[in-house]
Amino acid sequence: MYDEALLKAIIENAIDGIIVIDGKGVILSANPSCCALFGYSADEMCGQNVNMIIPSSDRANHNNYINRYEITGESNIIGIGREVTALKKNGKTFPAGLAVSEVPDGGKRIYVGIIHDLTAEKLAVEQLKDHNIKLEKEVAERTESLENIVQELEQAKDEVSQSLLKEQEINQMKTRFVSMASHEFRTPLSSIQLSASLIEHYYDKIDKLKIFGHLAKIKSAVGSLTDILNDFLSVERIESGKVVPSAGEFDIKALCDDIIEGIKLQAKPNQRIKYIHKGSVKVISDNAMLQHCIINLLSNAVKYSGEEALITLTTVRTAQKLNIRVTDNGIGIPADEQQHLFEPFFRASNVSDVSGTGLGLNIVKRYTELMNGTVTVKSIPKKGTAFILEFPVHE
């Protein structure tokens, strides 16, 4: 058993404030820590109502707790630790942890309260909260910075990929150009050289008809070279922005009739070219560009179709648009190559034995787009191909 002196020494030296009140709320004693905590002396506290250390806004509730417990025995604060707001002598308040216990004393109710100043803990919590907010803000800022860096890296990666892709496309175009030039120039040049050599060495031994025949071959070869150079020139002029559509009114049916007469001279034996027109014949567009597109598509149909093939040119003029369709029942275009059909110098894998620069359809597409039109293709290998041009109608 602890004796009374030892118990008093423990209370006197306790770090937390200890206060004893009776059933009416009168302070019976307060240890030194309690007095220091509230700024009172023991004499100032003893005999006073405990309300002196309770803010006025909480006093009514505190009195009700004690009165209810005295009457009903129902506990709201007795034996229950809780956080309260305490009032110092200087009028300042502070957060405190309060634990109230009932101590029997000869039939009287005595209450012992242990009061712990929570100011330091609250400050630490607030500092920790502020620190966490600061950390969260820094994390958010750094995350945003990292996201921006990642986004910039992704953009740089895309730009590099695009540059590499563009470089690959340029290299492929160069390869196609070298391949096309070495093939397309060699044939007519060889024909010119051979015919010129024959005329040079045997002009006095061969008749005029054979000489004229060789001259015709030379003219044809020169014409082929001229066509190739014209294609190069057209691409260069389009790339440099020198080609500008010049719209004028003309008769689309008369234009197509003239084109077909010229294409028939290129046709293979027994090839048939059929022309169908529907609607008004008056069109406002660039005559030269449109003529070039139709000639190119019909020439391709003749080249890539066999003998006795049927080639159809259809023009339809409505109030909204001009539709031009060129169809054939020729060799067609491989399905996996159709997406590259309008690229410069591209030639399908099934036309290697037919002369061509690979620029014609690219020029058709560019001319069509310059006239605010569209070009599409539908093709089935070994069954045929259809090219469709559509232009808005201008009144």
C-alpha positions as CSV (number, residue, x, y, z in Angstrom):
1,M,0.0,0.0,0.0
2,Y,1.2,3.4,-0.9
3,D,1.1,5.8,2.0
4,E,-0.5,9.2,1.8
5,A,2.8,11.1,1.5
6,L,3.9,9.0,-1.5
7,L,0.6,9.5,-3.2
8,K,0.8,13.2,-2.7
9,A,4.3,13.3,-4.1
10,I,3.2,11.5,-7.2
11,I,0.4,13.9,-7.8
12,E,2.6,16.9,-7.1
13,N,5.2,15.8,-9.6
14,A,2.9,14.6,-12.3
15,I,3.6,16.1,-15.7
16,D,-0.1,16.5,-16.6
17,G,-2.5,18.7,-14.7
18,I,-4.6,17.0,-12.1
19,I,-7.7,18.7,-10.7
20,V,-10.2,17.5,-8.1
21,I,-13.8,18.9,-7.9
22,D,-16.8,18.0,-5.8
23,G,-20.3,17.2,-7.1
24,K,-21.1,20.9,-7.4
25,G,-18.1,21.6,-9.6
26,V,-16.1,23.4,-6.9
27,I,-12.3,22.9,-7.2
28,L,-10.9,21.1,-4.2
29,S,-7.3,20.8,-5.3
30,A,-5.0,21.3,-8.3
31,N,-1.5,20.1,-8.7
32,P,1.4,22.4,-9.7
33,S,1.3,21.2,-13.3
34,C,-2.4,22.2,-13.5
35,C,-1.8,25.6,-12.0
36,A,1.1,26.2,-14.4
37,L,-1.0,25.1,-17.3
38,F,-3.8,27.6,-16.6
39,G,-1.7,30.4,-15.1
40,Y,-3.3,30.4,-11.7
41,S,-1.9,29.7,-8.2
42,A,-3.4,26.9,-6.1
43,D,-5.0,29.4,-3.8
44,E,-6.6,31.2,-6.8
45,M,-8.1,27.9,-8.1
46,C,-9.2,26.1,-4.9
47,G,-12.7,27.0,-3.8
48,Q,-13.6,28.3,-7.3
49,N,-16.0,26.7,-9.7
50,V,-14.4,24.7,-12.3
51,N,-16.1,26.9,-14.9
52,M,-13.2,29.3,-14.4
53,I,-11.1,27.1,-16.8
54,I,-13.9,26.4,-19.2
55,P,-14.8,28.8,-22.1
56,S,-18.2,30.4,-21.6
57,S,-19.5,28.7,-24.7
58,D,-19.0,25.2,-23.2
59,R,-19.9,25.9,-19.5
60,A,-23.6,25.1,-19.9
61,N,-22.9,21.7,-21.5
62,H,-20.3,20.9,-18.8
63,N,-22.7,21.8,-15.9
64,N,-25.5,19.7,-17.6
65,Y,-23.1,16.7,-17.8
66,I,-22.4,16.9,-14.0
67,N,-26.0,17.5,-13.0
68,R,-27.3,14.7,-15.2
69,Y,-24.8,12.3,-13.7
70,E,-25.6,13.3,-10.2
71,I,-29.3,12.7,-10.7
72,T,-29.4,9.8,-13.2
73,G,-26.0,8.2,-13.0
74,E,-25.9,8.4,-16.8
75,S,-22.3,9.1,-17.8
76,N,-21.4,11.4,-20.7
77,I,-17.8,12.4,-19.6
78,I,-17.1,10.2,-16.6
79,G,-14.6,7.5,-17.4
80,I,-14.4,8.7,-21.0
81,G,-11.4,10.5,-22.4
82,R,-12.2,13.3,-24.8
83,E,-10.8,16.5,-26.3
84,V,-12.0,19.8,-24.9
85,T,-11.1,23.5,-25.2
86,A,-9.6,24.9,-22.0
87,L,-9.4,28.6,-20.8
88,K,-6.2,30.1,-19.3
89,K,-6.2,32.9,-16.8
90,N,-5.0,35.3,-19.5
91,G,-8.1,34.6,-21.6
92,K,-6.4,32.4,-24.2
93,T,-7.8,29.0,-25.0
94,F,-5.9,25.8,-25.9
95,P,-6.8,22.2,-26.9
96,A,-6.7,19.7,-24.1
97,G,-7.2,16.0,-23.5
98,L,-9.5,15.4,-20.5
99,A,-10.0,12.2,-18.6
100,V,-12.5,12.4,-15.7
101,S,-12.9,9.7,-13.1
102,E,-15.2,9.4,-10.0
103,V,-13.5,8.7,-6.7
104,P,-15.7,7.5,-3.8
105,D,-15.2,9.5,-0.5
106,G,-17.5,8.5,2.3
107,G,-20.7,8.7,0.3
108,K,-19.7,12.0,-1.4
109,R,-19.0,12.3,-5.2
110,I,-15.5,13.5,-6.0
111,Y,-14.2,13.8,-9.5
112,V,-10.6,13.7,-10.6
113,G,-9.7,15.2,-13.9
114,I,-6.4,14.7,-15.7
115,I,-5.7,17.4,-18.2
116,H,-3.1,17.1,-20.9
117,D,-2.1,20.1,-23.1
118,L,-2.5,19.1,-26.7
119,T,-1.1,22.3,-28.2
120,A,2.2,20.8,-29.2
121,E,0.5,17.7,-30.7
122,K,-2.0,19.9,-32.5
123,L,0.8,22.1,-33.8
124,A,2.8,19.0,-34.9
125,V,-0.3,17.6,-36.7
126,E,-0.9,21.0,-38.4
127,Q,2.8,21.1,-39.4
128,L,2.6,17.6,-40.7
129,K,-0.6,18.4,-42.6
130,D,1.1,21.5,-44.1
131,H,4.1,19.5,-44.9
132,N,2.0,16.8,-46.6
133,I,0.2,19.5,-48.6
134,K,3.5,21.0,-49.6
135,L,4.8,17.5,-50.5
136,E,1.6,16.8,-52.5
137,K,2.0,20.1,-54.3
138,E,5.7,19.3,-55.1
139,V,4.8,15.8,-56.2
140,A,2.0,17.2,-58.4
141,E,4.3,19.8,-59.9
142,R,7.0,17.3,-60.5
143,T,4.5,14.8,-61.9
144,E,3.2,17.5,-64.2
145,S,6.8,18.4,-65.2
146,L,7.6,14.7,-65.8
147,E,4.4,14.4,-67.9
148,N,5.4,17.4,-69.9
149,I,8.9,15.9,-70.4
150,V,7.3,12.6,-71.4
151,Q,5.0,14.4,-73.8
152,E,7.9,16.4,-75.3
153,L,9.8,13.2,-75.7
154,E,6.9,11.5,-77.3
155,Q,6.5,14.5,-79.6
156,A,10.2,14.4,-80.4
157,K,9.9,10.7,-81.0
158,D,7.0,11.2,-83.4
159,E,8.9,14.0,-85.2
160,V,11.9,11.7,-85.5
161,S,9.7,8.9,-86.7
162,Q,8.0,11.1,-89.2
163,S,11.4,12.4,-90.4
164,L,12.7,8.8,-90.7
165,L,9.5,7.8,-92.5
166,K,9.8,10.8,-94.8
167,E,13.5,9.9,-95.5
168,Q,12.5,6.3,-96.2
169,E,9.8,7.5,-98.6
170,I,12.3,9.8,-100.4
171,N,14.8,7.0,-100.6
172,Q,12.1,4.7,-102.0
173,M,11.2,7.4,-104.5
174,K,14.8,7.8,-105.5
175,T,15.1,4.0,-106.0
176,R,11.9,3.9,-108.0
177,F,13.1,6.9,-110.1
178,V,16.5,5.2,-110.9
179,S,14.8,2.0,-111.7
180,M,12.2,3.7,-113.9
181,A,14.7,6.0,-115.6
182,S,17.1,3.2,-116.4
183,H,14.4,1.1,-117.9
184,E,12.2,3.8,-119.6
185,F,15.1,5.8,-121.1
186,R,17.1,2.7,-122.2
187,T,14.4,1.3,-124.5
188,P,13.7,4.4,-126.7
189,L,17.3,5.4,-126.7
190,S,18.3,2.0,-127.9
191,S,15.7,2.2,-130.6
192,I,16.9,5.6,-131.7
193,Q,20.5,4.4,-131.8
194,L,19.7,1.2,-133.7
195,S,17.6,3.0,-136.3
196,A,20.1,5.8,-136.7
197,S,22.9,3.3,-137.2
198,L,21.0,1.3,-139.8
199,I,20.2,4.5,-141.7
200,E,23.8,5.7,-141.4
201,H,25.4,2.4,-142.7
202,Y,22.8,1.2,-145.2
203,Y,21.1,4.4,-146.4
204,D,22.4,3.7,-150.0
205,K,21.4,0.0,-149.9
206,I,17.9,0.1,-148.4
207,D,14.7,1.5,-150.0
208,K,12.9,4.6,-148.9
209,L,10.1,2.7,-147.2
210,K,12.5,1.1,-144.8
211,I,14.3,4.4,-144.2
212,F,10.9,6.0,-143.4
213,G,10.1,3.1,-141.1
214,H,13.3,3.7,-139.1
215,L,12.6,7.4,-139.0
216,A,9.1,6.6,-137.7
217,K,10.7,4.5,-135.0
218,I,13.0,7.4,-134.1
219,K,10.1,9.8,-133.9
220,S,8.1,7.4,-131.8
221,A,11.1,6.9,-129.4
222,V,11.6,10.7,-129.2
223,G,7.9,11.0,-128.5
224,S,8.1,8.5,-125.6
225,L,11.1,10.4,-124.1
226,T,9.2,13.7,-124.5
227,D,6.2,12.2,-122.7
228,I,8.5,11.1,-119.8
229,L,10.1,14.5,-119.6
230,N,6.7,16.1,-119.7
231,D,5.6,14.0,-116.7
232,F,8.7,15.1,-114.8
233,L,8.0,18.7,-115.7
234,S,4.4,18.4,-114.6
235,V,5.4,17.0,-111.2
236,E,8.0,19.7,-110.7
237,R,5.6,22.5,-111.6
238,I,2.9,21.1,-109.2
239,E,5.5,20.8,-106.4
240,S,6.7,24.4,-106.9
241,G,3.1,25.7,-106.9
242,K,3.3,26.9,-110.5
243,V,0.2,25.0,-111.6
244,V,-3.0,27.0,-110.9
245,P,-6.4,25.9,-112.3
246,S,-8.0,28.3,-114.9
247,A,-11.7,27.7,-115.1
248,G,-13.7,28.2,-118.2
249,E,-16.9,26.9,-119.8
250,F,-16.7,24.1,-122.3
251,D,-18.7,21.1,-123.7
252,I,-17.7,18.0,-121.8
253,K,-19.1,15.6,-124.4
254,A,-17.2,17.3,-127.3
255,L,-14.0,17.2,-125.2
256,C,-14.4,13.5,-124.6
257,D,-15.3,12.7,-128.2
258,D,-12.0,14.4,-129.3
259,I,-10.0,12.5,-126.6
260,I,-11.4,9.2,-127.7
261,E,-10.5,9.8,-131.4
262,G,-6.9,10.3,-130.3
263,I,-6.9,7.3,-127.9
264,K,-8.2,5.0,-130.7
265,L,-4.8,5.5,-132.4
266,Q,-3.2,3.9,-129.4
267,A,-5.7,1.0,-129.1
268,K,-4.7,-2.6,-129.6
269,P,-6.4,-4.7,-132.3
270,N,-10.1,-5.1,-131.7
271,Q,-10.1,-3.0,-128.5
272,R,-13.4,-1.1,-128.2
273,I,-13.8,2.3,-126.6
274,K,-17.4,3.1,-125.6
275,Y,-18.5,6.6,-124.5
276,I,-21.7,7.4,-122.5
277,H,-22.8,10.8,-121.4
278,K,-25.8,11.8,-119.2
279,G,-27.1,15.2,-118.3
280,S,-26.0,18.7,-119.4
281,V,-22.9,19.0,-121.5
282,K,-21.9,22.5,-120.2
283,V,-19.1,22.4,-117.6
284,I,-17.0,25.1,-115.9
285,S,-13.6,23.8,-115.1
286,D,-9.9,23.7,-116.2
287,N,-10.2,22.2,-119.7
288,A,-6.5,21.3,-120.0
289,M,-6.2,19.6,-116.6
290,L,-9.4,17.7,-117.1
291,Q,-8.3,16.6,-120.5
292,H,-4.9,15.4,-119.1
293,C,-6.7,13.3,-116.4
294,I,-9.1,11.6,-118.9
295,I,-6.3,10.9,-121.4
296,N,-4.1,9.4,-118.8
297,L,-6.9,7.1,-117.4
298,L,-7.9,6.0,-120.9
299,S,-4.3,5.4,-122.0
300,N,-3.8,3.2,-118.9
301,A,-6.9,1.3,-119.7
302,V,-5.6,0.6,-123.2
303,K,-2.1,-0.4,-122.0
304,Y,-3.3,-2.7,-119.3
305,S,-6.2,-4.4,-121.2
306,G,-5.8,-7.2,-123.7
307,E,-7.0,-7.3,-127.3
308,E,-10.7,-7.3,-127.9
309,A,-11.2,-5.6,-124.5
310,L,-14.0,-3.2,-123.8
311,I,-13.1,0.2,-122.3
312,T,-15.9,2.5,-121.2
313,L,-15.8,6.2,-120.5
314,T,-18.9,7.6,-118.7
315,T,-19.6,11.2,-117.9
316,V,-22.6,12.3,-115.8
317,R,-23.4,16.0,-115.2
318,T,-25.9,16.6,-112.5
319,A,-26.9,19.9,-110.8
320,Q,-24.4,19.1,-107.9
321,K,-21.4,17.4,-109.5
322,L,-19.6,16.1,-112.5
323,N,-18.8,12.4,-112.4
324,I,-16.3,10.8,-114.8
325,R,-15.7,7.0,-114.8
326,V,-13.2,5.0,-116.8
327,T,-13.6,1.2,-116.6
328,D,-11.8,-1.7,-118.3
329,N,-11.7,-5.5,-118.0
330,G,-7.9,-5.6,-118.0
331,I,-5.3,-7.1,-115.6
332,G,-6.5,-5.2,-112.5
333,I,-4.4,-4.1,-109.5
334,P,-3.3,-6.3,-106.6
335,A,-5.4,-5.5,-103.5
336,D,-2.5,-4.9,-101.2
337,E,-0.9,-2.4,-103.6
338,Q,-3.9,-0.2,-104.3
339,Q,-3.2,2.1,-101.4
340,H,0.1,3.1,-103.0
341,L,-1.3,3.5,-106.5
342,F,-1.2,7.4,-106.5
343,E,2.3,7.6,-105.1
344,P,5.0,9.0,-107.4
345,F,7.1,6.4,-109.3
346,F,4.9,3.6,-107.9
347,R,4.1,0.8,-110.4
348,A,2.1,-2.3,-109.5
349,S,4.0,-5.6,-109.4
350,N,1.9,-7.0,-112.3
351,V,2.9,-4.3,-114.9
352,S,6.6,-4.8,-115.0
353,D,6.5,-5.8,-118.7
354,V,4.5,-2.6,-119.7
355,S,6.3,0.7,-120.1
356,G,5.4,3.6,-117.8
357,T,6.9,6.2,-115.4
358,G,4.7,5.6,-112.4
359,L,3.9,9.4,-112.4
360,G,0.7,9.4,-114.5
361,L,-1.8,8.6,-111.7
362,N,0.1,10.8,-109.2
363,I,-0.4,13.7,-111.6
364,V,-4.1,12.8,-112.1
365,K,-4.6,12.9,-108.4
366,R,-2.9,16.2,-108.0
367,Y,-4.7,17.8,-110.9
368,T,-8.0,16.5,-109.5
369,E,-7.4,17.9,-106.1
370,L,-6.3,21.3,-107.6
371,M,-9.8,21.3,-109.2
372,N,-11.4,20.5,-105.8
373,G,-12.3,17.0,-106.9
374,T,-11.7,13.5,-105.7
375,V,-10.3,10.4,-107.4
376,T,-11.1,6.8,-106.3
377,V,-10.3,3.4,-107.7
378,K,-12.0,0.0,-107.6
379,S,-10.1,-2.9,-109.0
380,I,-10.2,-6.7,-109.0
381,P,-7.1,-8.5,-110.2
382,K,-7.6,-10.2,-113.6
383,K,-11.1,-8.8,-113.9
384,G,-10.7,-5.1,-114.4
385,T,-10.4,-1.6,-112.9
386,A,-12.6,1.5,-112.5
387,F,-11.3,5.0,-111.8
388,I,-13.9,7.6,-110.7
389,L,-13.4,11.3,-110.7
390,E,-15.9,13.6,-109.0
391,F,-15.9,17.4,-109.2
392,P,-18.3,20.0,-107.8
393,V,-20.4,21.8,-110.4
394,H,-19.8,25.6,-110.8
395,E,-22.5,27.7,-112.3
